Amino acid sequence: MSVTMYSTTWCGYCQRLKAQMGREGIEYTEVDIELDPEAANFVMNANGGNATVPTLLFPDGSSATNPSINEVKSRLGLS
């Protein structure tokens, strides 16, 4: 079960969440929205026109913007 994390290289919130997910053993695929216009469009659609990261796309098709590690675990059924 993998999560897609939309991020940028300079996003501190993204770095923190990636580290937390790594410690929890949660696999994810990272997509840099500055390099992928389709990913940027997805993020903006999910966030009312704002390019807010991290935005996560879960296997069930739902998304969350800047979620806590506990929210990520809960959505994945890990908590």
C-alpha angles and dihedrals in degrees: 000000000000132000125211114224117199109204148139129240093245099047111117093192089054092051091050094049092046090053092048093048090049092053090050092049093242111155119220142170114227122215120187107219091203090064099038118056092191090054090049089053091051091051093047091049091049092049106044095264096317123120092224117166146231092045114167127205113205127208090254090060096254122125138207132196118223093340123185118249088250091056090049091051092046094051089050093048093245100122 
